[in-house]
């Protein structure tokens, strides 16, 4: 059948994998350092990957292609989730709040020393969407490398926030749907997005922005970019 489907320009692709992370269906994979449409029947032709690409390597085209197979996509997602954490009682996913002293306004000058993690788990893929600690929370959505690059990450960013971390390049998934559910269904007061300066980090920034928009809420938000040598990009 002839239908709309994405086209990836291999010359323009810089290998950031942001498109693979943005593809809900898993149609795009990184092969030889380049994004490749490996499953045409997984591509729904909606183009969530287009705005994620920093180089404009992705476009639409009309051509002969297999029909979009939604059932196959759902089965693949279920299989991937089962491999990630087999069984329904994975100890690492048990949700709990962590009480910290000296908590005050999220905009107060940071003075605390030590861990400021306020909940567990903190990985976006593992955190439940309806945990009690989301009620009235100031949300920090961060690329996981930022905590290693920026020395005062706990005191300057995590303090008085609920922290969600992820890496769109390694997870090869789009966080937007889950973040939308968290923001839409909980009383989130503000959102701070902390990313690295590298192109692949655009995936986590784009997902957070799309989630805020899709939630239908007006929430104060901010993006902070950390350089690879540990500075805040002004």
HUDAVEN-V933094 format. One record per pair of residues at least 24 apart in sequence whose ideal C-beta (glycine too) atoms are under 8 Angstrom apart, sorted by the first residue. I is the first residue (numbers start at 1). J is the second residue. D is the distance in whole Angstrom. If there is no record, write none. Layout:
((I;J;D) (I;J;D))
This chain:
((1;64;7) (1;65;7) (1;66;8) (1;67;6) (2;62;6) (2;63;7) (2;64;5) (2;65;8) (3;45;6) (3;62;7) (3;63;8) (3;65;6) (3;67;7) (3;68;8) (4;45;4) (4;60;5) (4;61;7) (4;62;6) (5;37;8) (5;40;6) (5;43;5) (5;45;5) (5;60;7) (5;61;6) (5;62;8) (5;63;7) (5;65;5) (6;37;6) (6;43;6) (6;45;7) (6;47;6) (6;49;6) (6;50;7) (6;58;6) (6;59;7) (6;60;6) (6;61;8) (7;37;8) (7;58;7) (7;59;5) (7;60;7) (7;61;5) (8;34;8) (8;35;5) (8;36;7) (8;37;6) (8;57;6) (8;58;6) (9;57;5) (9;58;7) (9;59;7) (10;34;5) (10;57;8) (11;57;8) (12;55;5) (12;56;6) (12;57;4) (13;55;7) (13;57;4) (14;54;7) (14;55;5) (14;57;8) (14;199;6) (16;54;6) (16;55;8) (16;169;7) (16;198;8) (16;199;4) (16;200;4) (16;202;7) (16;203;8) (17;168;7) (17;169;4) (17;172;7) (17;200;6) (17;203;8) (18;52;4) (18;53;6) (18;54;7) (18;168;6) (18;169;8) (18;199;7) (18;200;6) (18;202;5) (18;203;4) (18;206;7) (19;49;4) (19;50;8) (19;52;5) (19;53;5) (19;57;8) (19;58;6) (20;49;8) (20;169;8) (20;172;5) (21;52;7) (21;168;3) (21;169;7) (21;171;7) (21;172;6) (21;173;6) (21;174;6) (21;175;8) (21;200;8) (21;203;4) (21;207;8) (22;48;5) (22;49;5) (22;51;8) (22;52;4) (22;168;8) (22;174;5) (22;176;8) (22;203;6) (22;206;7) (22;207;7) (23;48;6) (23;49;5) (23;174;7) (24;48;6) (24;174;5) (24;177;7) (25;73;5) (26;73;7) (26;76;6) (26;77;7) (26;80;7) (26;172;8) (29;172;8) (30;172;8) (40;65;5) (40;66;5) (41;65;8) (41;66;4) (41;67;7) (41;68;6) (41;69;4) (41;72;6) (42;68;8) (42;69;7) (42;72;7) (42;73;5) (42;76;7) (43;68;7) (44;68;5) (44;70;8) (48;174;7) (48;176;8) (51;206;6) (52;202;6) (52;203;6) (52;206;5) (54;199;5) (54;202;5) (55;199;8) (84;125;7) (85;126;8) (92;121;6) (92;126;7) (93;121;6) (93;126;5) (94;120;8) (94;121;8) (95;119;7) (95;120;7) (95;121;7) (95;127;7) (95;128;5) (95;131;5) (96;120;5) (97;131;8) (97;132;7) (97;133;5) (100;159;8) (103;159;8) (103;160;5) (104;160;7) (105;160;7) (106;138;4) (106;159;8) (106;160;4) (106;161;6) (106;189;8) (106;190;7) (108;160;7) (110;152;7) (110;155;4) (110;156;5) (110;159;5) (111;155;7) (112;154;8) (112;155;5) (112;159;5) (113;155;7) (114;154;7) (115;154;6) (116;154;4) (116;155;6) (116;158;4) (116;159;4) (116;160;8) (116;161;8) (117;154;8) (117;158;6) (117;163;6) (118;158;7) (118;160;8) (118;161;7) (118;162;6) (118;163;7) (119;162;6) (119;163;7) (122;163;5) (122;164;6) (122;165;5) (123;164;8) (123;165;6) (123;166;6) (124;164;5) (124;165;7) (124;166;4) (124;171;8) (124;175;5) (124;178;6) (124;179;7) (125;166;7) (125;171;6) (125;173;7) (125;175;8) (125;178;8) (127;164;6) (127;182;8) (129;178;6) (129;181;5) (129;182;5) (129;185;7) (129;186;8) (130;185;6) (130;186;7) (133;162;6) (134;162;6) (134;182;6) (134;186;4) (134;187;7) (134;188;7) (135;186;6) (135;187;5) (136;187;5) (136;189;6) (137;161;7) (137;162;4) (137;186;7) (137;187;8) (137;188;6) (137;189;7) (138;162;7) (138;188;8) (138;189;5) (138;190;5) (138;191;8) (138;192;7) (139;164;7) (139;182;8) (139;183;7) (139;188;5) (139;190;7) (139;191;5) (139;192;7) (140;164;7) (140;192;5) (140;194;7) (141;165;8) (141;166;8) (141;179;7) (141;191;6) (141;192;7) (141;193;5) (141;194;7) (141;204;7) (141;208;5) (142;193;7) (142;194;4) (142;195;7) (142;204;8) (143;167;6) (143;168;8) (143;194;7) (143;195;5) (143;196;5) (143;201;5) (143;204;5) (145;196;5) (145;201;8) (146;194;5) (146;195;7) (146;196;6) (146;226;5) (149;196;7) (149;226;5) (149;227;7) (149;228;6) (149;229;8) (149;230;5) (150;194;8) (150;226;5) (150;230;5) (150;232;7) (151;230;6) (153;194;8) (157;192;7) (157;194;6) (157;224;7) (161;192;7) (166;204;6) (167;204;8) (168;200;6) (168;201;7) (168;203;3) (168;204;5) (168;207;7) (169;200;4) (169;203;7) (174;203;8) (174;207;6) (175;204;7) (175;207;4) (175;208;7) (175;211;8) (176;206;8) (176;207;4) (176;208;8) (176;210;5) (176;211;5) (176;214;7) (177;211;8) (179;207;6) (179;208;6) (179;211;4) (180;210;7) (180;211;4) (180;214;4) (180;215;6) (182;211;8) (183;211;6) (183;212;6) (183;215;4) (183;217;6) (183;219;7) (184;214;7) (184;215;4) (184;216;7) (184;217;7) (188;217;8) (188;219;6) (189;219;7) (189;220;8) (190;219;6) (190;220;5) (190;221;7) (190;222;8) (191;219;6) (191;220;7) (191;221;4) (191;222;8) (192;221;7) (192;222;5) (192;224;7) (193;221;7) (193;222;7) (193;223;5) (193;224;7) (194;223;8) (194;224;5) (194;225;8) (194;226;6) (195;223;7) (195;224;8) (195;225;6) (195;226;7) (196;225;7) (196;226;6) (196;227;8) (196;228;7) (197;225;5) (197;226;7) (197;227;5) (197;228;6) (197;233;6) (198;228;7))
